[in-house]
Amino acid sequence: MTDFSAFVPNVYYELIPIKNLVSDQAYQRSISWKRVEEIANNFDLNQVNAVKVSRRDGLNYVKDGQQTVEAVAMVAASRDAPVWCKVQDDLNYRQEADIFAKQQKYTKNLTSFEIYNANVEADSNVHVLLKSLVESCGLKISKERRHGEICAIDTLLKIFTHHGYEHLDRSLRLIVSTWEGDMLSLTSNMIKGISTLLAVFGDSINDEKFAERTGTASLREIAREAKDRREGSKGYTMVLAKLYNKNRKAQLEVQKIYEYEGPR
């Protein structure tokens, strides 16, 4: 029989009261109480991972999971509350520090697309509705920048949450009718720029006139001029407003753009 013990860490799981855990080793990061409060305020039992513990000299030293421990204590309003711990009792202090230093070396944070995709599979109402909205505009949410595909998922979610379905729908349809899915028209700054323009001026913007006036402009030139303004997405809004105002009697009051505070 093959011996696989070399590939199986010597650990076991145990429920340990929080009051019996020791944190704040010198090799660890300081506890972010802001992060602890965020976890506590959005507490989800299914997201509580086992705390990694080294049992040494009769004490339970937390190697990883300090913020989880504090969040559970905060929600339970008691340090008598137990947490599941993944315990290892054959380590010394230096080995603990070495494990902590290396534990993030081969991990990779989830991308916005991976999080979005998982939420769609979980039937999250917001994400499923967002997917439907984008696809109804002839576009697609993607992890790569291509014609007709949007990577700026966080931007879409912020606009959707702040302004609602109809506003985001109009913003995307205006982009598609003007630039026909060109990938330079689907950047985060451009989407924000269009959204801001519509949020500030609303029905003062005629969508057909906008497409006529701005659709002939080079997207690269728009991006270059917006970048020169050093105003982020508001630079795009300013450039688009200027193009829309060209040869118009009733001018958009561009000063209103600076007064606008959108989703953060």
N, C-alpha and C positions, 0 to 999 in steps of 0.2 A: 504493500500500500504506500502510495506517495505521501511524503511528509510535507505539508504546506505550512507548517508552523512559522517558517521564516517570513511568510507573507501576511500573517495575522497578528496585529498588535495585541499585546497583553493588557486588555482593558476589560472593564465590566461596568454595568450601569447600576446606579443607586440613587434613591431619593434622599436628598440631603437638605435639611432646613437652611434657609439663607443665612440665619444667624451663626451657623457653623462653617461658613465659607470665608476664606481670607483672600482679599483682593489687594490691588495696588502694589504689585511687585515692581521693582525698579525698572525692569525691562519692558513693562507694559505701557500702553498709551494712557494718558489721563482720561478719566471718565468724562464724556460729554453729556452734561446734564440736560442740555437742549435736546440731544438725541434720545436720552432716556425718557424725557417727557413726551417726545414725538411717538416713541414706541408704546408708551403707556396710554396715550390718548387714542391710539389706533390699535389697541390690544387685540390680537387674534391668536387664540390658543394654538391653532395649526401652524403658526409661524414661530413658535417658541422652540428653539433648538436646544439640544442637550448641552449643558455647560461642561467645558473641558476642565478637568480637575487633576492635580497631582497631589496624591496623599503622601506627605513627607513629614517625618518627625511627629506623627500623630495629628497633624493639621491638614485641612483641605484647601490647598492653594489653587485659586482660579487661574488657569493658563489662558483661557479664552472664553468670553461670554460675560464680562463684568457688567456691560450695559443691559444685557438680558436679565441678569440677576436683579439689578436695581429697578428695572421696569416692572418685573413681577412683584417685587417688594412694594413698589409704589401703588400698583393696582390692587394688591391684596391688603394694603395698609398694615402690613405686619411682616417682620423679619422671621417669624415662625413658619411662614409659608415655605414648603419644600419645592425644589426644582430637580428635574432629572439631571444627573451628572454622569458624564463619561469619565470614569476614574482610572488613573494609571498610578501604580504605587512603586514603580521601580526606577524613578527618575531622581536625579539630584538637581540642584538649583541651576547649574550651568546648562544641563541638558534641556531644562524647561525654557531657558532664555534662547537656546539655539533653535528649538522647535518653534517658538514664537517668531523668531526672526525669519524663519524660512516658510512659515505656513501660508503667506500670501504670494510666494514666489511663482507658483504654478496655477494660481486661481485667476479667473477673468470675470470682471463684472458683466452683468447682462447688458446688452445693448438696448436702446429704446425700441428697436424693432422686435427683439426677442420678448421684451416685456409686453409690448402691444399684442404680438401674436399669441402669447400665452393667455392674455386677457380675453382675446376673441374666442379662443378655445374654451375658456371658462364661462363663456356667455355673459361677460360683463356688458350690461346694457349700453353704457357709454361707448365702449370700444366697438361693439357690434354696430351700433347706430353710426358711429364715425366711419367705419368701413363701408357701410351702405351708402352714406352720403358721398364719400369720395368716389366710389365706383359709379354712382349715378351721374357724376360729372365727366365720366369717361376717363378717370384717372385711377391710379393704383397706389396704395401705400407699400413701400419697398425698402429694402436695406441698402439698395444701390441707386445712385443717381443715373436715371435714364429718361428718355423721352416719355412723357406721360406718367412718370412715377415720382412719388413724393417721399423723401427721407425725413423731412422735418416733422416728425410725429409729435414731439413735445409742443411745437408751435401750434399744430392743428388742435391738440387737446386743450391748450390754454385758451385759444380763440373760441373753441366750442364751449368750454366751461364758462368763459367770461361773457360772451356775446350771444351764444345760443346757435341752434341749428340753422335758422334762416340766414343769419349774418354770414356764417362760414360758407353756406351753400352759395350765396350771392358772390362772395369773395372768390371762390374757386371757379365759378362759372364765368366770372368776369375775366379771370386769368386765361381760362381755356378759350373763350371767344376772342380774346385779344392776341394771344401768342400760340394757340393751338397745341399746348402741351410741351413746348420747348422747355428743356430741363433747366435753363437759366431763369425761366419764369416761375419755377417751382421751388426756389430756394427759401430758406426760412425768412430772410430779410425781405424778399419780394412779397411773400404771403402776408407777413406782418405789415408791410408798407401798404398793400392794397386794403387790408383789414382796417388799418388806421384811417385811411382815406375815406372809407365808407362809414366808419364810426363817427368821424368828425363832420362829414358833409351830407351823409345820408341820401335823401331823395334829391339833393341838389346835383348829384352825379347822375348823368344820363348814361346808362351802360353802353348804348350803341355809339354815342358820341365819344365816349372814353376809348372804345375799341378803335374807332376811326383815327382819333388823334394820337394815341400812344402806340398803336399796333405797328406803325411804320418806323418807329424809333428802334435803334439797335439796342438789344438787351445788354450787350457788353458796354455800350456807351452809358446807358442808364446806371448800370452797376458801378462803372468808373466814376461818374459824376456823384453818385450817392456816397461812394467811399471817400471821395475828396472832401465831402462835407463833414466827415467824421462824426456823424450823428446816428450811426447804426441804422436800424430799420426806418427811423424817422427821416433819414436822408433819402431813402427810396420814396417815402410819401411826398417829400418836398419836390423831388424831381418829377414824379408823376403828376403832382398838382400843377407844376409849371407847364408841362406838356399839355395838360388838359385846358389850362387857361389861355394857351396861345391863340391869339386872334379872337378871343371871346369878349363880348361886351360885359356880360355879367361874370366877374372874376370871383373865383373861390378865395376866401380870406385866409391866406396861408398862415397867418399868425396864430390861427386857432389850432394848428397842428402842434405848435409848441406848448400850448396850454393843455393838450390832451394827455391823460395818463391812462394807458391801456393795461392789459393783463401783465403781470410780472412773472 
